[in-house]
Amino acid sequence: MVYNPEHWNVKDPYPDQPLEDINPISDRAWSALIRSKYKDVVKDGFMNLVGAIDIMHGLEYHYNHFCAIVNAIANLPLLDAMSEHNKRFLIHETVAYLNRLGQFYYFSSSSFTKDRVTNWQEIVPTIIKYVRFRHKHSAHRSIDKPMMEDNPHLQKVHAWALSSIGGLLLAPKPGRTSLPDLINNPEKIWNESYICFQLMGDDVNDTINLSIEREHPVFIGEAYDLIFKLLSLG
């Protein structure tokens, strides 16, 4: 059958390296897939797994672009860096990142995965924690397609959060300068703090601060752990 891995000329780009030494992590997952291509789980779900690893690569792609934008605006005065013009670039990458995160969530909760890994929710808890905000902010906007729980005030807040007139939050990195000191020393802001977007769920008390820089290593680590768990099966 055409979707069987044996019908594709797929290769391990790092054949001599231990998996734990391969980076980026999407490449590690790809090598793990190729090294397991004769297992039944791969023969049964080759396209499921290839697609999931493509999603991981997408997460890395948008993470790297987000960080590049932060680095590009780091030398600007604070008000210029946080202008509506520059925020748009950060927002575009955030929306794309959240949508890729949603794709991986649906792979995680698919029958292919959960029938084989019954504790999948324990492996990707952070993805589960954040993906619900994708439903209100990036898959579509609740102001355009509201659900019953989305009252008019929430619809406007959802629309505002990832808009060019929305707010940006700064969170000091671990062990770095406190936020009041950062405000007084703006030249330190970009190196010592994370840029966050405050996302809101089903009510005004259901909020979370998303920093792609901070959360990405956790998301991609959970994604790899789930792929590796599947590939460890017979």
C-alpha positions as CSV (number, residue, x, y, z in Angstrom):
1,M,0.0,0.0,0.0
2,V,1.3,3.5,-0.9
3,Y,1.0,4.7,2.7
4,N,3.3,1.9,4.0
5,P,6.8,3.3,5.0
6,E,8.5,0.6,2.9
7,H,7.2,2.3,-0.2
8,W,8.9,5.6,0.5
9,N,12.6,6.4,0.3
10,V,12.8,7.8,3.8
11,K,16.1,8.1,5.5
12,D,17.6,8.8,8.9
13,P,19.6,12.0,8.6
14,Y,21.6,11.1,11.7
15,P,22.2,7.4,11.4
16,D,25.2,7.3,13.7
17,Q,24.0,9.5,16.4
18,P,22.1,8.5,19.6
19,L,18.6,10.0,19.6
20,E,19.3,12.1,22.7
21,D,22.1,13.9,20.8
22,I,19.9,14.9,17.8
23,N,18.5,18.5,17.6
24,P,16.2,20.1,16.7
25,I,13.7,17.8,18.4
26,S,11.6,17.3,15.3
27,D,14.6,15.8,13.6
28,R,15.1,13.6,16.7
29,A,11.5,12.4,16.3
30,W,12.0,11.8,12.5
31,S,15.1,9.7,13.2
32,A,13.2,7.7,15.8
33,L,10.4,7.1,13.3
34,I,12.8,5.8,10.6
35,R,14.6,3.6,13.1
36,S,11.2,2.1,14.0
37,K,9.7,1.9,10.4
38,Y,9.3,-1.9,10.5
39,K,7.2,-1.9,13.6
40,D,3.5,-2.5,13.3
41,V,2.6,0.8,14.9
42,V,4.5,2.6,12.1
43,K,3.0,0.4,9.4
44,D,-0.5,1.1,10.8
45,G,-0.1,4.8,11.3
46,F,2.8,6.0,9.1
47,M,0.8,9.0,7.8
48,N,-0.4,9.8,11.3
49,L,3.2,9.9,12.6
50,V,4.7,11.7,9.7
51,G,2.1,14.4,10.0
52,A,2.6,14.7,13.8
53,I,6.4,15.2,13.2
54,D,5.6,17.8,10.5
55,I,3.5,19.6,13.1
56,M,6.5,19.5,15.5
57,H,8.6,21.1,12.8
58,G,6.0,23.7,12.4
59,L,6.1,24.5,16.1
60,E,9.9,24.9,15.9
61,Y,9.6,27.1,12.8
62,H,7.2,29.6,14.3
63,Y,9.1,29.6,17.6
64,N,12.3,30.4,15.8
65,H,10.6,33.2,13.8
66,F,9.1,34.6,17.0
67,C,12.5,34.7,18.6
68,A,14.0,36.3,15.5
69,I,11.4,39.1,15.6
70,V,12.1,39.7,19.3
71,N,15.8,39.9,18.5
72,A,15.1,42.3,15.6
73,I,13.2,44.8,17.7
74,A,15.5,44.4,20.7
75,N,17.5,47.5,19.8
76,L,14.6,49.7,19.3
77,P,13.2,52.1,22.0
78,L,10.6,50.3,24.1
79,L,7.6,52.2,22.7
80,D,8.7,51.7,19.1
81,A,9.4,48.0,19.8
82,M,5.8,47.6,21.1
83,S,4.2,49.6,18.4
84,E,1.1,48.3,16.6
85,H,3.3,47.7,13.6
86,N,5.8,45.5,15.3
87,K,3.2,43.7,17.5
88,R,1.6,42.4,14.3
89,F,4.6,40.3,13.4
90,L,4.6,38.8,16.9
91,I,0.9,38.2,16.7
92,H,1.1,36.4,13.3
93,E,3.6,34.0,14.7
94,T,1.6,33.5,17.9
95,V,-1.6,32.7,16.0
96,A,0.3,30.3,13.7
97,Y,2.0,28.6,16.7
98,L,-1.3,28.1,18.5
99,N,-2.9,26.6,15.5
100,R,0.0,24.1,15.1
101,L,-0.4,23.3,18.8
102,G,-4.0,22.6,18.2
103,Q,-3.1,20.2,15.4
104,F,-0.8,18.3,17.7
105,Y,-3.5,18.2,20.4
106,Y,-5.9,16.5,17.9
107,F,-3.2,14.0,17.0
108,S,-2.7,13.3,20.7
109,S,-6.4,12.8,21.2
110,S,-7.0,10.8,18.0
111,S,-8.1,7.2,18.1
112,F,-4.8,6.2,16.6
113,T,-3.0,7.6,19.6
114,K,-5.3,7.1,22.5
115,D,-6.1,3.5,21.6
116,R,-2.4,2.7,21.9
117,V,-1.4,5.2,24.7
118,T,-4.3,5.3,27.1
119,N,-2.5,7.7,29.4
120,W,-1.8,10.2,26.6
121,Q,-3.2,13.0,28.7
122,E,-0.5,12.5,31.3
123,I,2.2,12.8,28.7
124,V,1.0,16.1,27.2
125,P,-0.5,18.1,30.1
126,T,0.9,21.5,29.1
127,I,-0.4,21.2,25.6
128,I,-3.8,20.3,27.0
129,K,-3.6,23.3,29.4
130,Y,-2.9,25.8,26.6
131,V,-4.8,24.4,23.6
132,R,-8.2,25.5,24.8
133,F,-7.1,29.1,24.3
134,R,-6.5,28.3,20.6
135,H,-10.2,27.6,20.3
136,K,-11.1,31.2,21.3
137,H,-8.2,33.2,19.9
138,S,-6.7,31.6,16.8
139,A,-8.7,28.7,15.3
140,H,-11.3,31.3,14.7
141,R,-12.3,34.4,16.7
142,S,-15.1,34.1,19.1
143,I,-16.3,37.5,18.0
144,D,-17.0,36.0,14.6
145,K,-18.2,32.6,15.7
146,P,-19.3,32.8,19.3
147,M,-20.2,29.8,21.4
148,M,-23.0,29.9,24.0
149,E,-20.6,30.8,26.8
150,D,-19.0,33.7,24.8
151,N,-20.9,36.7,26.0
152,P,-20.4,40.0,24.1
153,H,-17.8,41.2,26.6
154,L,-15.7,38.0,26.3
155,Q,-16.0,38.1,22.5
156,K,-14.4,41.6,22.5
157,V,-11.7,40.6,25.0
158,H,-10.8,37.5,22.9
159,A,-10.6,39.7,19.8
160,W,-8.5,42.3,21.6
161,A,-5.9,40.0,23.1
162,L,-4.3,39.0,19.8
163,S,-4.9,42.2,17.9
164,S,-2.5,44.9,17.0
165,I,-4.1,47.1,19.7
166,G,-3.9,44.4,22.3
167,G,-1.6,44.4,25.2
168,L,1.8,42.8,25.7
169,L,3.0,41.7,29.1
170,L,6.6,41.3,30.2
171,A,7.6,38.5,32.6
172,P,11.2,38.5,34.0
173,K,13.2,35.4,33.2
174,P,14.2,33.2,36.1
175,G,16.9,34.8,38.1
176,R,16.8,38.0,36.1
177,T,16.0,41.6,37.1
178,S,12.6,42.3,38.6
179,L,10.0,43.9,36.4
180,P,10.2,47.4,38.1
181,D,13.9,47.4,37.7
182,L,13.5,46.4,34.1
183,I,11.2,49.3,33.4
184,N,13.9,51.6,34.8
185,N,16.6,49.9,32.7
186,P,14.9,49.4,29.3
187,E,18.1,48.2,27.7
188,K,17.8,45.0,29.7
189,I,14.2,44.2,28.9
190,W,14.7,42.0,25.8
191,N,17.4,39.9,27.3
192,E,15.9,39.5,30.8
193,S,12.2,39.1,30.2
194,Y,9.7,37.1,28.2
195,I,7.0,38.7,26.0
196,C,3.6,37.3,26.9
197,F,0.1,37.5,25.6
198,Q,-2.7,37.2,28.1
199,L,-5.3,34.8,26.7
200,M,-8.8,34.4,28.1
201,G,-11.0,31.2,28.1
202,D,-14.6,30.8,29.0
203,D,-14.9,33.5,31.6
204,V,-13.0,36.5,33.0
205,N,-11.3,34.4,35.7
206,D,-10.0,31.9,33.1
207,T,-6.8,33.6,31.9
208,I,-3.3,32.5,31.1
209,N,-0.2,34.3,30.1
210,L,1.4,32.7,27.0
211,S,5.1,33.2,26.2
212,I,6.2,31.2,23.2
213,E,9.8,31.6,24.3
214,R,9.1,30.2,27.7
215,E,6.5,27.5,26.8
216,H,7.9,26.1,23.6
217,P,10.6,23.8,25.2
218,V,7.9,22.2,27.3
219,F,5.4,21.8,24.4
220,I,8.0,20.3,22.0
221,G,9.3,18.1,24.8
222,E,5.9,16.7,25.5
223,A,5.2,16.2,21.8
224,Y,8.4,14.2,21.4
225,D,7.6,12.1,24.5
226,L,4.3,11.1,23.0
227,I,5.9,10.2,19.7
228,F,8.6,8.2,21.4
229,K,6.0,6.4,23.5
230,L,4.1,5.4,20.4
231,L,7.3,4.2,18.7
232,S,8.3,2.2,21.7
233,L,5.3,-0.1,21.0
234,G,5.7,-3.3,19.0
